Amino acid sequence: MTIHKEGHMYCLVATILYAVVCWLCLSFVPPFLAYPILFILGLLWFWVFWFFRIPSRTFTTGEQLIISPCDGKVVVIEETTESEYFKDKRIQVSIFMSPLNVHVNRYPLNGTVNYAKYHKGKYLVAWHPKSSTENERTTIVVKNSKAEILIRQIAGAVARRIVMYSKEGDVATQNGELGFIKFGSRVDLFLPIGTKINAKIGDVVEGGIDVIATFD
């Protein structure tokens, strides 16, 4: 397991602050108060490192497979109109990430990035119906010989920082990193009508491992 590059500064700051608080508590605070404070702050320090963890994984690959772009829980599978890029009917699959999940986002398939755009917006809770169109978000479209799909990173009430690595014209490598969302949120996939969906609502999936859908 390693620490993601997006977390290096957070982990450094958390370590320095924890060390300073430890010194202050042990020097000036009675032990019966100091030790509970240090225990609680130690848990917070550990959580910062845990949040930015990147566990070792053996990725799933396949030209006909749409691999989960993130860790989390499948909360939406429905036919809907995608209004930003396709402007037609698509199958939407939404994965909610809690603050305990690994938060790196990955390309579900190989292809070329045809569209990549960042949108400012609100910070509604990630499961709110309007969060997909009104929250801070990014839109990334990847196309190959099998299909063209849209990946949307969405900020939530807690997540206030979306990092997008994708640029138009980039080569997308299945399971390669496309971005990172800090402190919990959601990722939407918009797939062609007729795509076979392997996931079910309520499934807990792992990015780069679980198969969300397959193409014929």
N, C-alpha and C positions, 0 to 999 in steps of 0.2 A: 504494500500500500504506500502511496506517495501523497504529497500535498499538491493540489493544483496550483498553477502559477498565479491564478486570480486570488489565491488566499495567502500568498507569501507575506504581503504587507500586513494583513489583518492578524496573522499569527505572530508576527514580530511585535506589533503594537500590543497585542494581548499578553504576550510574554513579559514585555517590559513593564506594563501596568501591573501585572500580577506580582512581579518581583518587587516593585515599589510598595505595593499594598502589603505584601508579606513583611517587608522590613518595618513599615510603619506600625503594623499591628503587633508584631513581636516586640517592638521597642517601646510602644506607648499605650497599648491596649491591654487590659487585664486578660489573662489566659482564658477565663471562662467565656469571654466575648470574642477574643481573637481567633480561637480555633474554629468555632462555628462560621465566622465570617470567612476565614481562609478556605474552609471546606466548600462553602457555597460558591465562592469565587473560583475555586479550583475546578468545580464542575463546569462553570461557564467557560473557563479557559480551555478545558478539554473539549467542550462542545464546538468552539471555534475551529479547532484542529479537525474535529470529526466532520464538521460541515464541509470543509474543503478537501476531504479525502478523495482519492482516486484509487479504488481497489483494483487489484490485478484480476483480469478477466480473460477468458477465452471467447472471443467474439463469434457470433453467428453470421455467416455470409451466404449470399446466393443472389443471382441476378433476378430471380422471380420473387424475392422476398422483400417485404417492407419491415425493417427491424425497428424495435422501439427506440425513439430518439432520446429517451430519458428514463430514469427511475420514477416510479410513482404508481398511482392507482387510476385505472380507466374509469372515467366518470361520465363520458358522453360517447355514444355511437348513434349517429342519426344522419338522415339525408337533409341537407340544407343548401341554401344558396350562398356561394362564396362571392362576395361583392367587390373585392379589391382587384383581383387579378383575373380569375377565370370568368367571373360574372355569369356563372351558370350553376347547375345543381352538382353537388359533390357529396361524398360521404365524409362526415366529420368524425374524427376520433380524438377525444381529448384526454390527456393524462395529467392528473393533479399531483404536484410534488409538494410534500410536507417539508418543514425545516429539517427533518431527520434524513431525508433522501440525499443520495449523491446528486449534485446539481449541474454537472457537465451535460451539455446537449450535443447529440451526435446525428450525422446524416443517416437517414434510414435506408438509403440506396446509393449506388454509384450514378454519376451523371455530370451534367454541367449546370452551374447556377445561372439561370436565365433572368432572375429578378431578386433583388435584395434591398429592403427598405426598412428604415427605423421610423417609428411613429411615436411622438409624444402623446400622453394621454392621462387618464385618471388612474386611481389605484383602488378600484372596487375589489371585493373579495374574489379570488380566482374562479370560484364556482358560479359567480353571478352570470346570468344569461348574456348580459351586455359587455362582459369583460373582454370578449374576443374582438369587439369592434371599438370599444371606448377606452380601454386601458392602455397604458404604455405597452408597446409591443414591437416586434419585428416580423417581417414577412419574407420568407426565403422560398424560392421556387426552384426545384431541381428537375431536370428532364433527361431522360435517356431513351433508348430505342423501345423500351417497354411502356413507359408512362411518363407523365408530368405530374408532380405532386407539390403541394404547398405545405411548408412547415411554419408555424407561427409561435414564437416565444411571447408569453404574456406575463406582465408583472401583476402582482396581487397587492393585497392590503399591507403585507409585510415586506414583500420583495420590492425594492426601490432601485434596482440596478440590473439592467439587462446588458450583457456583453454579446455582441454579434461579430463573429470573425469573417463571415461570408461576404464576398463581393461579387458583383455580376461578372461572369466570365470565368470564375473559379472552377476548377475541377473538384467535384464532390466525390470523396471516397467513402464508401459505406463504412459506418462506425467511426469515421474521422470526426474531430470536434468542429462543430459549427458555432458554438457559443456557450455561454454560462449565464444562469440566472441566480442572483444572490438572495438567499433567505426565503425560499419557498415561492412557488407559483404554478404555472401550467404551460403545457405545450399542446397545440392543436395540430393535427394532420388533416389535410383535405385531399381525398383520394378520388380517382375516377369512379363514376357510377358503374356498378358491375364488379368492382374489386371484391375478392373473397376476403372477408374479415375473419381473422382467426381469434382475435381477442373478444372478451365479453365484459360488459359493465361489471365493475367490482374486482376485476383481475388486478393483481399487483405485479407489475412488470419491471424488468431491469433493462436499462439502456444498453444497446449493443448485443443483447442476448435473446430476448423474447421476440417472437415473430408476431407482428401486429396484423399483417395482411399478406396475401400472395396474389400474383398475376398469373394468368393462364399462359 
